[in-house]
Amino acid sequence: MDLAGDENVADLFYRETGVSKGASIGLVRNVDNKTEEEYVLRGSVMIWSPGPDRQVNSKAGALDKENTDNILGWR
C-alpha cells in the first residue's frame, strides 16, 4: 500500500533492479530515490502472488524462470 501518499508502491521483490529492469510489467524506475536504483508501481496498492508453482527467483527477471507464472494484480 502507498502509505506515504505519493502514488508510488514498492515491495522487497519487485523493487529490485535485477527483477524489474527492462521487464514490461508496469513498473518504472523511482527517480526520487537518489541512493539506489529501485522500481515502483505508480498507484496505491500492489498485490501479487508467486503463482501456481509458489516460487520466486530474485536472481531472474520478472518474466523469466520461476517468475513467469507470478500473478500480478496490477496488470
Secondary structure, DSSP 8 states (H G I E B T S, - for coil): --SSSSSEE--TTTTSHHHHTT--SSEEE-TT-SSS--EEEESS---EE-TTTT---TTS-TTSGGGGG-EETT-
